[in-house]
Structure formats: structure tokens, C-alpha cells
Amino acid sequence: MQQYRSVQHVLYADQKDMGDMPVRQPFPSVHADRIDPFLLLHHIDVRVPDYLPPRQAGVGPHPHRGFSPVTFIFKGGVHHRDSRGNNSVVRAGGTQWMHAGMGIVHSERPPDDIHETGGEQEMIQIWVNSPANRKMAQPSYFPLHASDTPAVKSEDGLVNISVVAGELLGVKGPVPTLTPVNTFTAHFRKGGHFYIPLPETHHAFVYLLDGEVKITGASVYTGYHCLVFREDGKGIGITAEEDTRLFIASGEPIGEKIAANGPFVMNTETEVLEAMRDYQMGKMGILIED
């Protein structure tokens, strides 16, 4: 029997300027903090200026420790380089999942051919917290291309859901995670309906990149809204009122104290200060972009 979760919060993704890059950020915000284990969501939709070389666009070298910054690519591509020697390009439909662990420096640039392919860049980046016993693990990087991402489709062909991590209806995502997490990207055509079962203990949310959907038992919502669900049912029912792209995530809450400052997410303020020191001393490695 399908038991639908109810909507607890409706968060609008206000636009913010992160350096030279405008981003939409539904959380954290004044209306809702983190959705444990998810720390942050950014929706980026930009066009790389024709005059700007790709290697000067995007985000230059910067550090992370204690969590996983994950990028889901909808348009364009991302060229990832890091201080552990990883160097790869992932394009639309793919994902870049990095466990920062004890510390890593990486950059996120457009591919060299971004101007030839139209210059558009659209992606979602989420930060997934790491449990205390894995915050100082060795860093790792997992690139997942669209062609290697399994999907679940509705019988009428109106719904296509890519399974990046976790599991949906027996289809397992290839990305290994540190704690139980589901992350799906979905395309709903108008009239498409899908019931998404979720573990009852998971925190869950849905973010609309565009379009309009009806949530079973709730209301109709439009693009740039993030819907946070209560843990009062076994799944979520979604019906598309028009063509819609969605990001769907759920995760087992970690439930640990968080101390964060910029790109470092630890459990105590002392650990954050140690991260800053280690980065300044070069202990997270050095990235020289080729």
C-alpha cells in the first residue's frame, strides 16, 4: 500500500552571488537549515562569456575537508582536476562525486569546447556530510557519465529517473556513499506520474529545476522550489503538470554536531581550525592546472 509523505517545508531558491557566479540556494536559509545529511544545495545556470577562456571560467583551485561535494550536470560539462591527480571531464547527464575526506584541493572548470557547444552550464551541487569516523579518511573521486548511469522509466515513457547513488525499485546507483543516501535526477513529461518509495527513516527533499508538479496529498509547485518532506510515509507521489526536471534526494540522518567554516565541515571548532592550518601548510596537496 502506498503511504504518501507530507510536505513539511517549501523553500524558494533565492539567487545569490558566489564570487562571479550567480547561484540559487534553497537551503540553508533563514527558513530551514541543513537537511541532515545534506548540508547545502546550489543550482547554477549560467552561460560562459564568449570572451572568457574556459580555463579562466568556473571555479579555480580551492580546498575541502570533511564532506562530499557532489555535482549533477544538466547542461554543458565540468572539467575536474584535483591535488590527488584526478583529471576528467563529465558532461550533461553525468555526475562528479568527490569524498573530500582529510583534505583535497580541486577546481571545477568548463570543458575546453564549451564555446563550441553553446556555452551553457547548468548543474546542481550538493554537499553531503560525512560521519565523524570518516571525515579524515583518504579522499576519493568518482566520475559517473550519463551512459553509465542506470535509469528507471515509467511504463508510459513519460518519466525517466536516473539513479546515481542508492537504490530505486531494485535499480542501484554506481556511486559508493559513506552513509545510506539516495540521489536521483528525473525528467517528467506533462502528465507523467511516479511513486518514489523511500526508507522511512530517511530525510528527503525534491528540488524543481523548472516546470510544475503536483505532489500527492499536497499542492502544486513550480520551478526553483525545494520541498522538504516529513518522515510520515513510505514514499512520494509526483505528477507533472508540465514538462519538469527534478532532483530527488534522501538520506539517513547522521545526527552529529557540525562545525563549519567555508569549505571545511567538521564536528568541532578546533577541527575546523586544524583544517585551515593544514590547508595553509599544504597538507591537502597542491593543484597546478595543466
CORZIQUI-V34391 format. One record per run of one state. SS is the DSSP state (helix for helix, strand for strand, loop for the rest). FROM is the first residue (numbers start at 1). TO is the last residue. Records with the same first field share a line. If there is no record, write none. Layout:
SS = FROM-TO ; FROM-TO
//
This chain:
loop = 1-3 ; 5-6 ; 13-13 ; 19-20 ; 28-34 ; 36-37 ; 48-53 ; 57-58 ; 66-66 ; 76-76 ; 83-86 ; 92-94 ; 100-103 ; 110-119 ; 130-131 ; 135-139 ; 145-145 ; 149-150 ; 154-158 ; 166-166 ; 169-170 ; 173-180 ; 189-192 ; 198-201 ; 209-211 ; 216-219 ; 223-224 ; 230-234 ; 243-243 ; 253-258 ; 262-263 ; 267-268 ; 281-290
strand = 4-4 ; 7-12 ; 14-18 ; 21-27 ; 35-35 ; 38-47 ; 59-65 ; 67-75 ; 77-82 ; 87-91 ; 95-99 ; 104-109 ; 120-129 ; 140-144 ; 151-153 ; 159-165 ; 167-168 ; 171-172 ; 181-188 ; 193-197 ; 202-208 ; 212-215 ; 220-222 ; 225-229 ; 235-242 ; 244-252 ; 259-261 ; 264-266
helix = 54-56 ; 132-134 ; 146-148 ; 269-280
//
